[in-house]
Amino acid sequence: MKFSILKTAANDYQFAVTTVAGHAAVPNIPTLTQAMHLTLAELKSAVTNTSDSVTGELVAPISPEIELWGAGVTYLRSRDARKEESGVPDVYQRVYEADRPELFFKSSAVRARGTNAPVGIRFDSAASVPEPEVAIYINKHREIIGYAICNDMTARTIEGENPLYLSQAKIYIGSTAIGPDITPAWLAPEAAEMAIAAKIIRGSKIAWEAETSLGSLNRTLEDLITYLFRCQDFPHGVILSTGTGIVPPLDISLEANDVVEINVAGIGKLINTVEVIPERR
């Protein structure tokens, strides 16, 4: 069982349960937002009863009312990569060791891309990279209800110039891919079993590949959630991308028409083609 968002012929964005038999609606839960209003126990009970079958285009599993946030420097490899890129490496060392994590707004539904949709690299960044991550779906009751894959695209040149440029490096057209669907929390593997593998395919060759595990995360998911909700209000729940343990070396940069493929064991596979985002769209 998975949870999917389908764009139907009526241009609705339907929350659906996906099984080997196809997609089915859930009574009284037409949207992801309404699913995020339920407790974990209520959602688990509700999705055991489905109604009509649903057809449509699989799109990014996010709704207009729900924000996607990101966590940074949560893996040793991420810390090392940021120090290599930056002229102020001590900033990233301090974040890695601090009690308070790095948290930032990443995307809304209008900017998020689903699997097989294009992701973007900025025209004004000489180097850009994918950041393969596991995203957690946190309901309004602060419970994790599911997991998906997130590609936290980063304009490496811009971020490396100055940490204050983070928002420009992280938030732009096509800077986020998420999906392909949501794995319910009660069916997801343990963190140590969530192997994360990523590759950049250029033409018929693999330009780069690497792997890690969610179990290598430097912080607990509960710790990240606690800080995310501090002095914040998420009345419809929130999605948090938990940071990356896979960062390409400095000599690797995405190019137009590259394919980024991210596979997380027990969660799925997210595939996106790269396009250049010009100054004016």
Sine and cosine of phi, psi and omega as CSV:
sin_phi,cos_phi,sin_psi,cos_psi,sin_omega,cos_omega
0.00,0.00,0.70,-0.71,0.12,-0.99
-0.74,-0.68,0.29,-0.96,0.17,-0.99
-0.96,-0.30,0.73,-0.68,-0.02,-1.00
-0.78,-0.63,0.36,-0.93,0.16,-0.99
-0.91,-0.42,0.84,-0.54,-0.04,-1.00
-0.90,-0.43,0.76,-0.65,0.13,-0.99
-1.00,0.08,0.93,-0.37,-0.11,-0.99
-1.00,0.04,0.10,-1.00,0.03,-1.00
-0.88,0.48,-0.46,0.89,0.02,-1.00
-0.99,0.13,0.11,0.99,-0.01,-1.00
0.92,0.40,0.38,0.92,0.11,-0.99
-1.00,0.05,0.39,-0.92,0.08,-1.00
-0.93,-0.37,1.00,-0.09,-0.20,-0.98
-1.00,-0.01,0.79,-0.61,0.16,-0.99
-0.97,0.26,0.76,-0.65,-0.07,-1.00
-0.61,-0.79,0.44,-0.90,0.13,-0.99
-1.00,-0.09,0.76,-0.65,-0.02,-1.00
-0.95,-0.30,0.82,-0.58,0.07,-1.00
-0.78,-0.63,-0.05,-1.00,0.03,-1.00
-0.89,0.46,-0.35,0.94,-0.03,-1.00
-1.00,0.06,-0.20,0.98,-0.02,-1.00
0.76,-0.65,-0.45,-0.89,-0.04,-1.00
-0.94,-0.34,0.64,-0.77,0.00,-1.00
-0.68,-0.74,0.59,-0.81,0.05,-1.00
-0.97,0.24,0.34,-0.94,0.05,-1.00
-0.89,-0.45,0.83,-0.56,-0.01,-1.00
-0.81,0.59,0.74,-0.67,0.07,-1.00
0.94,0.34,0.15,0.99,0.09,-1.00
-0.76,-0.65,0.96,0.29,-0.04,-1.00
-0.97,0.23,-0.34,0.94,-0.07,-1.00
-0.75,-0.66,0.32,-0.95,0.08,-1.00
-0.89,0.46,-0.60,0.80,0.01,-1.00
-0.83,0.55,-0.71,0.70,0.00,-1.00
-0.93,0.38,-0.54,0.84,0.08,-1.00
-0.90,0.43,-0.60,0.80,-0.02,-1.00
-0.96,0.27,-0.19,0.98,0.06,-1.00
-0.99,0.15,-0.33,0.94,-0.06,-1.00
-0.99,0.11,0.43,-0.90,0.18,-0.98
-0.94,0.33,0.26,-0.96,0.02,-1.00
-0.85,0.52,-0.68,0.74,0.00,-1.00
-0.91,0.42,-0.65,0.76,0.01,-1.00
-0.91,0.41,-0.66,0.75,0.00,-1.00
-0.91,0.41,-0.70,0.72,-0.01,-1.00
-0.86,0.52,-0.64,0.76,0.02,-1.00
-0.94,0.33,-0.66,0.75,-0.09,-1.00
-0.91,0.43,-0.63,0.78,-0.11,-0.99
-0.98,0.19,-0.03,1.00,0.11,-0.99
-0.97,0.24,-0.26,0.97,0.01,-1.00
-0.89,-0.45,0.95,-0.31,0.02,-1.00
-0.94,-0.35,0.29,-0.96,-0.02,-1.00
-0.87,-0.50,-0.86,-0.52,-0.11,-0.99
-0.92,0.39,0.50,-0.86,0.11,-0.99
-0.94,0.33,0.46,-0.89,-0.05,-1.00
-0.78,-0.63,0.67,-0.74,0.10,-1.00
-0.84,-0.54,0.49,-0.87,0.01,-1.00
0.28,-0.96,-0.05,-1.00,-0.01,-1.00
-1.00,0.08,0.77,-0.64,0.06,-1.00
-0.94,0.33,0.84,-0.55,-0.02,-1.00
-0.83,-0.56,0.04,-1.00,-0.03,-1.00
-0.85,0.53,0.75,-0.67,-0.03,-1.00
-0.98,0.19,0.97,0.25,0.04,-1.00
-0.46,-0.89,0.47,-0.88,0.01,-1.00
-0.85,-0.52,0.30,-0.95,-0.10,-0.99
-0.86,0.51,-0.45,0.89,-0.05,-1.00
-1.00,0.08,-0.15,0.99,-0.13,-0.99
-0.95,-0.31,0.76,-0.65,0.03,-1.00
-1.00,-0.04,0.49,-0.87,0.13,-0.99
-0.94,-0.35,0.85,-0.53,0.03,-1.00
-0.93,-0.36,0.26,-0.97,0.01,-1.00
-0.79,-0.62,0.43,-0.90,0.12,-0.99
-0.89,-0.46,0.63,-0.77,-0.04,-1.00
-0.86,-0.52,0.38,-0.92,0.08,-1.00
0.82,0.58,0.71,0.70,0.00,-1.00
-0.98,-0.18,-0.05,1.00,0.07,-1.00
-0.81,-0.59,0.42,-0.91,0.04,-1.00
-0.87,0.49,-0.66,0.75,-0.01,-1.00
-0.90,0.44,-0.61,0.79,0.04,-1.00
-0.91,0.42,-0.67,0.74,0.04,-1.00
-0.86,0.52,-0.75,0.66,-0.04,-1.00
-0.89,0.46,-0.66,0.75,-0.02,-1.00
-0.91,0.41,-0.67,0.74,0.00,-1.00
-0.90,0.43,-0.60,0.80,0.03,-1.00
-0.92,0.39,-0.59,0.81,0.03,-1.00
-0.91,0.40,-0.63,0.78,-0.08,-1.00
-0.97,0.23,-0.53,0.85,-0.25,-0.97
-1.00,-0.09,0.50,-0.87,0.13,-0.99
-0.99,0.14,-0.11,0.99,0.02,-1.00
-0.78,-0.62,0.92,0.40,-0.13,-0.99
-0.88,0.48,-0.43,0.90,-0.04,-1.00
-0.88,0.47,-0.47,0.88,0.02,-1.00
-0.84,0.54,-0.70,0.71,-0.08,-1.00
-0.97,0.24,-0.55,0.84,0.09,-1.00
-0.89,0.46,-0.69,0.73,-0.02,-1.00
-0.91,0.41,-0.63,0.78,0.03,-1.00
-0.91,0.41,-0.67,0.75,-0.02,-1.00
-0.87,0.49,-0.60,0.80,-0.06,-1.00
-1.00,-0.02,-0.26,0.97,-0.12,-0.99
-0.97,0.26,0.35,-0.94,0.11,-0.99
-0.93,0.37,-0.65,0.76,-0.04,-1.00
-0.99,0.13,0.82,-0.57,0.03,-1.00
-0.99,0.17,0.27,-0.96,0.16,-0.99
-0.99,0.16,0.84,-0.55,0.03,-1.00
-0.75,-0.66,0.65,-0.76,-0.03,-1.00
-0.49,-0.87,0.49,-0.87,0.12,-0.99
-0.93,0.36,0.69,-0.72,-0.05,-1.00
-0.90,-0.43,-0.75,0.66,-0.15,-0.99
-0.33,-0.95,0.35,-0.94,0.19,-0.98
-0.89,-0.45,0.06,-1.00,-0.06,-1.00
-0.87,0.50,-0.58,0.81,-0.07,-1.00
-0.92,0.38,-0.42,0.91,-0.01,-1.00
-0.99,-0.12,-0.28,0.96,-0.10,-0.99
-0.98,0.21,0.59,-0.81,0.02,-1.00
-0.90,-0.44,0.60,-0.80,0.07,-1.00
-1.00,-0.01,-0.05,-1.00,0.02,-1.00
-0.91,0.42,0.59,-0.81,-0.03,-1.00
0.96,0.30,0.05,1.00,0.11,-0.99
-1.00,-0.08,0.40,-0.92,-0.05,-1.00
-0.97,0.25,0.62,-0.78,0.18,-0.98
-0.96,-0.28,0.33,-0.94,-0.16,-0.99
-0.91,-0.42,0.47,-0.89,0.22,-0.98
-0.86,-0.52,0.70,-0.72,-0.05,-1.00
-0.94,0.35,0.63,-0.77,0.02,-1.00
-0.91,0.41,-0.42,0.91,-0.10,-0.99
-0.99,-0.16,0.29,0.96,0.10,-0.99
-0.88,-0.47,0.86,-0.50,-0.04,-1.00
-0.92,0.40,-0.44,0.90,0.00,-1.00
-0.68,-0.73,0.70,-0.71,0.06,-1.00
-0.66,-0.76,0.52,-0.85,-0.06,-1.00
-0.64,-0.77,0.42,-0.91,0.17,-0.99
-0.99,0.14,0.47,-0.88,0.12,-0.99
-0.79,-0.62,0.99,-0.16,-0.05,-1.00
-0.96,0.29,0.80,-0.61,-0.09,-1.00
-0.60,-0.80,0.31,-0.95,0.17,-0.98
-0.99,-0.15,0.78,-0.62,0.04,-1.00
-0.98,-0.20,0.65,-0.76,0.05,-1.00
-0.93,-0.37,0.64,-0.77,0.04,-1.00
-0.99,-0.15,0.89,-0.46,-0.09,-1.00
-0.92,-0.38,0.88,-0.48,-0.04,-1.00
-0.97,0.26,0.04,-1.00,-0.05,-1.00
-0.91,0.42,-0.24,0.97,0.01,-1.00
-1.00,-0.08,0.14,0.99,0.04,-1.00
0.93,0.35,0.49,0.87,0.06,-1.00
-0.96,-0.29,0.63,-0.78,0.11,-0.99
-0.97,0.24,0.86,-0.50,-0.01,-1.00
-0.95,-0.30,-0.19,0.98,0.00,-1.00
-0.10,-1.00,0.11,-0.99,-0.05,-1.00
-0.72,-0.70,0.56,-0.83,0.11,-0.99
-0.58,-0.81,0.00,-1.00,0.06,-1.00
-0.97,-0.22,0.66,-0.75,0.08,-1.00
-0.81,-0.59,0.69,-0.72,0.18,-0.98
-0.96,-0.27,0.98,-0.20,-0.01,-1.00
-1.00,0.06,0.99,0.16,-0.04,-1.00
-0.86,0.51,0.63,-0.77,-0.08,-1.00
-0.69,-0.72,0.76,-0.65,0.14,-0.99
-0.99,0.15,1.00,-0.06,-0.17,-0.98
-0.87,0.49,-0.65,0.76,-0.02,-1.00
-0.87,0.49,-0.70,0.72,-0.06,-1.00
-0.93,0.36,-0.71,0.71,0.01,-1.00
-0.90,0.44,-0.61,0.79,-0.03,-1.00
-0.94,0.35,-0.42,0.91,-0.01,-1.00
-0.92,0.40,-0.63,0.78,-0.07,-1.00
-0.25,-0.97,0.77,-0.64,0.02,-1.00
-0.84,0.54,-0.41,0.91,0.00,-1.00
-0.96,0.28,-0.15,0.99,0.06,-1.00
-1.00,0.01,0.16,0.99,-0.10,-1.00
-0.79,0.61,-0.72,0.69,-0.07,-1.00
-0.90,0.44,-0.59,0.81,0.03,-1.00
-0.95,0.32,-0.50,0.86,0.01,-1.00
-0.97,0.23,-0.41,0.91,-0.14,-0.99
-0.94,-0.33,-0.42,0.91,-0.14,-0.99
-0.85,-0.53,0.97,-0.23,0.05,-1.00
-0.34,-0.94,0.05,-1.00,-0.03,-1.00
-0.86,0.51,0.81,-0.59,0.07,-1.00
0.96,0.27,0.34,0.94,-0.06,-1.00
-1.00,0.06,-0.01,1.00,-0.02,-1.00
-0.66,-0.75,0.75,-0.66,0.21,-0.98
-0.84,-0.54,0.64,-0.77,0.00,-1.00
-0.58,-0.81,0.56,-0.83,-0.01,-1.00
0.59,-0.81,-0.48,-0.88,-0.07,1.00
-0.94,0.34,-0.37,0.93,0.02,-1.00
-0.45,-0.89,-0.25,-0.97,-0.02,-1.00
-0.89,-0.45,0.79,-0.61,0.11,-0.99
-1.00,-0.02,0.86,-0.52,0.00,-1.00
-0.84,0.54,0.57,-0.82,-0.07,-1.00
-0.85,0.53,-0.58,0.81,-0.06,-1.00
-0.97,0.23,-0.13,0.99,0.05,-1.00
-0.93,-0.38,-0.08,1.00,-0.05,-1.00
-0.98,0.18,0.51,-0.86,0.06,-1.00
-0.95,0.32,0.21,-0.98,0.11,-0.99
-0.92,0.40,0.38,-0.92,-0.06,-1.00
-0.81,0.58,-0.68,0.73,-0.04,-1.00
-0.90,0.44,-0.37,0.93,-0.01,-1.00
-1.00,-0.04,-0.12,0.99,0.01,-1.00
-1.00,0.07,0.98,0.20,0.08,-1.00
-0.93,0.36,0.72,-0.69,-0.04,-1.00
-0.91,-0.41,0.89,-0.46,0.01,-1.00
-0.86,-0.52,0.67,-0.74,-0.02,-1.00
-0.68,-0.73,0.48,-0.88,0.07,-1.00
-0.49,-0.87,0.47,-0.88,0.16,-0.99
-0.94,-0.34,0.85,-0.52,-0.01,-1.00
-0.97,-0.26,0.83,-0.55,-0.02,-1.00
-0.86,-0.52,0.96,-0.28,-0.10,-0.99
0.93,0.36,-0.85,-0.53,0.00,-1.00
-0.97,-0.23,0.14,0.99,-0.08,-1.00
-0.87,-0.49,0.39,-0.92,0.11,-0.99
-1.00,-0.02,0.91,-0.43,-0.03,-1.00
-0.99,0.17,-0.43,0.90,-0.01,-1.00
-0.22,-0.98,0.56,-0.83,0.12,-0.99
-0.43,-0.90,0.46,-0.89,0.00,-1.00
-0.29,-0.96,0.18,-0.98,0.03,-1.00
-0.47,-0.88,0.37,-0.93,0.05,-1.00
-0.45,-0.89,-0.34,-0.94,0.02,-1.00
-0.54,-0.84,0.54,-0.84,0.08,-1.00
-0.87,0.49,-0.42,0.91,0.04,-1.00
-0.91,0.42,-0.25,0.97,0.02,-1.00
-1.00,0.04,0.02,1.00,0.02,-1.00
-0.84,0.54,0.70,-0.72,-0.05,-1.00
-0.98,0.20,-0.23,0.97,-0.04,-1.00
-0.80,-0.61,0.35,-0.93,0.10,-0.99
-0.99,0.13,0.44,-0.90,0.07,-1.00
-0.88,0.47,-0.60,0.80,0.00,-1.00
-0.89,0.46,-0.62,0.78,0.02,-1.00
-0.90,0.43,-0.70,0.71,0.01,-1.00
-0.88,0.47,-0.67,0.74,0.00,-1.00
-0.90,0.43,-0.68,0.73,0.00,-1.00
-0.85,0.53,-0.73,0.69,0.00,-1.00
-0.94,0.34,-0.60,0.80,-0.01,-1.00
-0.87,0.49,-0.62,0.78,-0.05,-1.00
-1.00,0.08,-0.07,1.00,0.03,-1.00
-0.91,0.42,0.83,-0.55,0.05,-1.00
0.83,0.55,0.43,0.90,0.02,-1.00
-0.80,-0.60,0.40,-0.92,0.03,-1.00
-0.79,-0.61,0.87,-0.49,0.06,-1.00
-0.85,-0.52,0.98,0.19,-0.11,-0.99
-0.91,0.41,-0.29,0.96,0.01,-1.00
-0.90,-0.43,0.28,0.96,-0.09,-1.00
0.99,0.13,-0.03,-1.00,-0.08,-1.00
-0.40,-0.92,0.42,-0.91,0.11,-0.99
-0.95,-0.32,0.73,-0.69,0.03,-1.00
-0.83,-0.55,0.86,-0.51,0.13,-0.99
-1.00,0.06,0.82,-0.57,-0.33,-0.94
-1.00,0.05,0.11,0.99,0.01,-1.00
0.98,-0.20,0.28,-0.96,-0.10,-1.00
-0.90,-0.43,0.64,-0.77,0.14,-0.99
-0.96,-0.28,0.13,0.99,0.00,-1.00
-0.80,-0.60,0.93,-0.37,0.06,-1.00
-0.75,-0.66,0.82,-0.57,0.00,-1.00
-0.87,0.49,0.48,-0.88,0.07,-1.00
-0.90,0.43,0.20,-0.98,-0.13,-0.99
-0.90,0.44,-0.36,0.93,-0.02,-1.00
-1.00,0.05,0.08,1.00,0.02,-1.00
-0.94,-0.34,0.77,-0.64,0.07,-1.00
-0.58,-0.81,0.58,-0.81,0.00,-1.00
-0.94,0.35,0.52,-0.86,0.07,-1.00
-0.79,-0.61,0.36,-0.93,0.05,-1.00
-0.83,0.56,0.66,-0.75,0.03,-1.00
0.98,0.21,-0.01,1.00,0.19,-0.98
-0.88,0.48,0.42,-0.91,0.10,-0.99
-0.90,-0.44,0.80,-0.60,0.06,-1.00
-0.98,-0.22,0.83,-0.56,-0.03,-1.00
-0.85,-0.53,0.84,-0.55,0.00,-1.00
-0.84,-0.55,0.79,-0.62,-0.03,-1.00
-0.83,-0.56,0.82,-0.57,0.06,-1.00
-0.88,-0.48,0.85,-0.53,-0.06,-1.00
-0.84,0.54,0.79,-0.62,0.02,-1.00
0.99,0.14,-0.09,1.00,-0.04,-1.00
-0.90,-0.43,-0.71,0.70,0.03,-1.00
0.59,-0.80,-0.30,-0.96,-0.02,-1.00
-0.73,-0.69,0.77,-0.64,0.02,-1.00
-0.93,-0.37,0.81,-0.59,-0.06,-1.00
-0.78,-0.62,0.77,-0.63,0.01,-1.00
-0.59,-0.81,0.61,-0.79,0.11,-0.99
-1.00,-0.07,0.54,-0.84,-0.09,-1.00
-1.00,-0.10,0.67,-0.74,0.12,-0.99
-0.74,-0.67,0.43,-0.90,0.03,-1.00
-1.00,0.06,0.74,-0.67,0.03,-1.00
-1.00,-0.09,0.91,-0.41,-0.04,-1.00
-0.97,0.23,0.07,-1.00,-0.01,-1.00
-0.86,0.51,-0.67,0.74,0.06,-1.00
-0.84,-0.54,0.75,-0.66,-0.06,-1.00
-1.00,-0.01,0.00,0.00,0.00,0.00
